[in-house]
Amino acid sequence: MEDSRKLLIVAHAPSQNTRRLRDAVAEGASHPDIENVEVRVLAPLDAGPEDVLWCDALLLGTTENLGYMSGALKDFFDRSYYPCLEKTQGLPFTFYIRAGHDGTGTHRAIESITTGLRWRQVQEPLLCRGDFRDEFVDQCRELGMTLAASLDAGLL
């Protein structure tokens, strides 16, 4: 896949249900009809600036923790912010939040950091709010598929 586009998925998945969401995003992004997109899936503590510099688009996933993003995703941003600041402006991205409450603090925090990085949000974030529902899995699969298909089609 030498000429392929590269999609990085960085998702915090500390539970069985959040792993289902992460796996659904990756499955959607790897749909057989999407031919020229290489997908890399990493946990936030395993991802760093070199991974962000590698990709052509980024999909973030986090839980809502105390009204904020997961500490692991915040750590990813802390380690990646300055090394990526001048090199990834305009990077297409989107994200999903698994929120037990309303997700607004988490949403605001991610938007604040990505605005500082000057990344370009290309899809509305997905908010999986309240008690876990199987439809969240389908929504995550669609989110991954849409971002990867847009990348494959040259729209991003």
Kinemage of the C-alpha trace (Angstrom):
@kinemage 1
@onewidth
@group {chain A} dominant
@subgroup {mainchain}
@vectorlist {calphas} color= white
{ca met a 1} P 0.000 0.000 0.000
{ca glu a 2} L 2.821 2.336 -0.932
{ca asp a 3} L 0.554 4.988 -2.491
{ca ser a 4} L -2.187 4.563 0.079
{ca arg a 5} L -3.603 7.244 2.309
{ca lys a 6} L -3.046 6.756 6.025
{ca leu a 7} L -5.681 6.866 8.736
{ca leu a 8} L -4.661 6.840 12.381
{ca ile a 9} L -7.191 5.788 15.008
{ca val a 10} L -6.199 6.713 18.565
{ca ala a 11} L -8.825 5.418 20.968
{ca his a 12} L -8.961 4.888 24.705
{ca ala a 13} L -10.783 1.596 25.268
{ca pro a 14} L -10.621 0.533 28.930
{ca ser a 15} L -13.706 -1.693 28.935
{ca gln a 16} L -15.333 -4.372 26.821
{ca asn a 17} L -17.908 -1.908 25.483
{ca thr a 18} L -15.361 0.775 24.605
{ca arg a 19} L -13.235 -1.884 22.873
{ca arg a 20} L -16.339 -2.755 20.831
{ca leu a 21} L -16.568 0.900 19.771
{ca arg a 22} L -12.870 1.115 18.877
{ca asp a 23} L -13.057 -2.150 16.941
{ca ala a 24} L -16.177 -0.974 15.086
{ca val a 25} L -14.422 2.243 14.022
{ca ala a 26} L -11.474 0.199 12.743
{ca glu a 27} L -13.780 -2.278 10.997
{ca gly a 28} L -15.632 0.533 9.243
{ca ala a 29} L -12.382 2.198 8.202
{ca ser a 30} L -11.146 -1.136 6.804
{ca his a 31} L -14.280 -1.865 4.772
{ca pro a 32} L -13.416 -3.958 1.674
{ca asp a 33} L -14.692 -1.227 -0.684
{ca ile a 34} L -12.105 1.192 0.712
{ca glu a 35} L -9.072 0.172 -1.269
{ca asn a 36} L -6.308 2.710 -0.706
{ca val a 37} L -6.378 3.508 3.000
{ca glu a 38} L -3.942 2.023 5.466
{ca val a 39} L -5.410 1.975 8.975
{ca arg a 40} L -3.335 2.053 12.143
{ca val a 41} L -5.108 1.607 15.492
{ca leu a 42} L -3.307 2.593 18.677
{ca ala a 43} L -4.115 3.191 22.304
{ca pro a 44} L -3.337 6.778 23.361
{ca leu a 45} L -0.441 5.691 25.572
{ca asp a 46} L 1.088 3.823 22.603
{ca ala a 47} L 0.644 6.676 20.104
{ca gly a 48} L 2.853 9.696 19.772
{ca pro a 49} L 3.856 12.533 17.500
{ca glu a 50} L 5.543 10.220 14.986
{ca asp a 51} L 2.184 8.510 14.433
{ca val a 52} L 0.407 11.828 13.900
{ca leu a 53} L 3.110 12.907 11.446
{ca trp a 54} L 2.635 9.573 9.624
{ca cys a 55} L -1.103 9.952 9.001
{ca asp a 56} L -3.238 11.823 6.480
{ca ala a 57} L -6.283 11.839 8.783
{ca leu a 58} L -6.972 11.065 12.419
{ca leu a 59} L -9.906 9.606 14.314
{ca leu a 60} L -9.870 9.996 18.104
{ca gly a 61} L -11.918 8.058 20.631
{ca thr a 62} L -12.280 8.674 24.333
{ca thr a 63} L -14.372 8.030 27.343
{ca glu a 64} L -15.820 10.874 29.364
{ca asn a 65} L -13.936 10.911 32.659
{ca leu a 66} L -15.091 13.379 35.312
{ca gly a 67} L -16.473 15.632 32.578
{ca tyr a 68} L -13.207 15.556 30.600
{ca met a 69} L -11.415 13.323 28.097
{ca ser a 70} L -9.566 10.271 29.375
{ca gly a 71} L -6.220 10.915 31.018
{ca ala a 72} L -4.646 8.646 28.404
{ca leu a 73} L -5.905 10.797 25.517
{ca lys a 74} L -4.813 13.958 27.350
{ca asp a 75} L -1.359 12.380 27.753
{ca phe a 76} L -1.294 11.690 23.989
{ca phe a 77} L -2.068 15.360 23.328
{ca asp a 78} L 0.523 16.520 25.885
{ca arg a 79} L 3.255 14.487 24.185
{ca ser a 80} L 2.190 15.325 20.626
{ca tyr a 81} L 1.162 18.974 20.781
{ca tyr a 82} L 4.437 20.824 20.286
{ca pro a 83} L 6.150 18.289 18.002
{ca cys a 84} L 3.074 18.405 15.715
{ca leu a 85} L 2.029 22.044 16.056
{ca glu a 86} L 3.771 23.461 12.992
{ca lys a 87} L 3.773 20.257 10.935
{ca thr a 88} L 0.147 19.065 11.023
{ca gln a 89} L -1.905 22.206 10.497
{ca gly a 90} L -5.030 21.369 8.542
{ca leu a 91} L -4.917 17.677 9.514
{ca pro a 92} L -8.411 16.244 8.891
{ca phe a 93} L -9.873 14.625 11.988
{ca thr a 94} L -12.988 13.668 13.849
{ca phe a 95} L -13.716 11.956 17.150
{ca tyr a 96} L -16.185 10.002 19.209
{ca ile a 97} L -16.949 10.193 22.911
{ca arg a 98} L -18.377 7.434 25.076
{ca ala a 99} L -20.156 9.576 27.633
{ca gly a 100} L -22.029 8.383 30.669
{ca his a 101} L -23.265 11.933 31.195
{ca asp a 102} L -23.569 14.705 28.622
{ca gly a 103} L -20.071 14.750 27.090
{ca thr a 104} L -19.944 18.530 26.753
{ca gly a 105} L -16.779 19.027 28.812
{ca thr a 106} L -15.002 16.298 26.874
{ca his a 107} L -16.166 17.748 23.554
{ca arg a 108} L -15.058 21.246 24.550
{ca ala a 109} L -11.625 20.029 25.702
{ca ile a 110} L -10.910 18.144 22.466
{ca glu a 111} L -12.065 21.089 20.365
{ca ser a 112} L -9.890 23.460 22.369
{ca ile a 113} L -6.733 21.402 21.860
{ca thr a 114} L -7.378 20.616 18.201
{ca thr a 115} L -8.176 24.269 17.496
{ca gly a 116} L -4.796 25.153 18.988
{ca leu a 117} L -3.188 22.563 16.706
{ca arg a 118} L -5.143 24.061 13.794
{ca trp a 119} L -6.486 20.660 12.806
{ca arg a 120} L -9.553 20.576 10.551
{ca gln a 121} L -12.622 18.780 11.878
{ca val a 122} L -14.193 17.102 8.846
{ca gln a 123} L -17.101 15.221 10.436
{ca glu a 124} L -19.382 15.971 13.315
{ca pro a 125} L -18.146 14.173 16.406
{ca leu a 126} L -20.148 11.182 17.535
{ca leu a 127} L -21.470 11.346 21.067
{ca cys a 128} L -22.433 7.945 22.496
{ca arg a 129} L -24.318 9.216 25.530
{ca gly a 130} L -26.068 7.459 28.395
{ca asp a 131} L -26.394 3.760 29.024
{ca phe a 132} L -24.533 1.641 26.484
{ca arg a 133} L -26.620 0.700 23.456
{ca asp a 134} L -25.703 -1.606 20.586
{ca glu a 135} L -26.526 1.197 18.133
{ca phe a 136} L -23.337 2.934 19.339
{ca val a 137} L -21.350 0.151 17.674
{ca asp a 138} L -23.102 0.715 14.332
{ca gln a 139} L -22.616 4.485 14.621
{ca cys a 140} L -18.897 4.036 15.295
{ca arg a 141} L -18.554 1.674 12.342
{ca glu a 142} L -20.209 4.286 10.130
{ca leu a 143} L -17.962 7.046 11.499
{ca gly a 144} L -14.831 5.062 10.634
{ca met a 145} L -16.171 4.075 7.231
{ca thr a 146} L -17.146 7.631 6.309
{ca leu a 147} L -13.797 9.114 7.273
{ca ala a 148} L -11.817 6.393 5.473
{ca ala a 149} L -14.023 6.535 2.362
{ca ser a 150} L -13.604 10.318 2.206
{ca leu a 151} L -9.850 9.871 2.481
{ca asp a 152} L -9.886 7.127 -0.170
{ca ala a 153} L -11.928 9.304 -2.545
{ca gly a 154} L -9.481 12.189 -2.221
{ca leu a 155} L -12.000 14.437 -0.492
{ca leu a 156} L -9.615 15.044 2.418
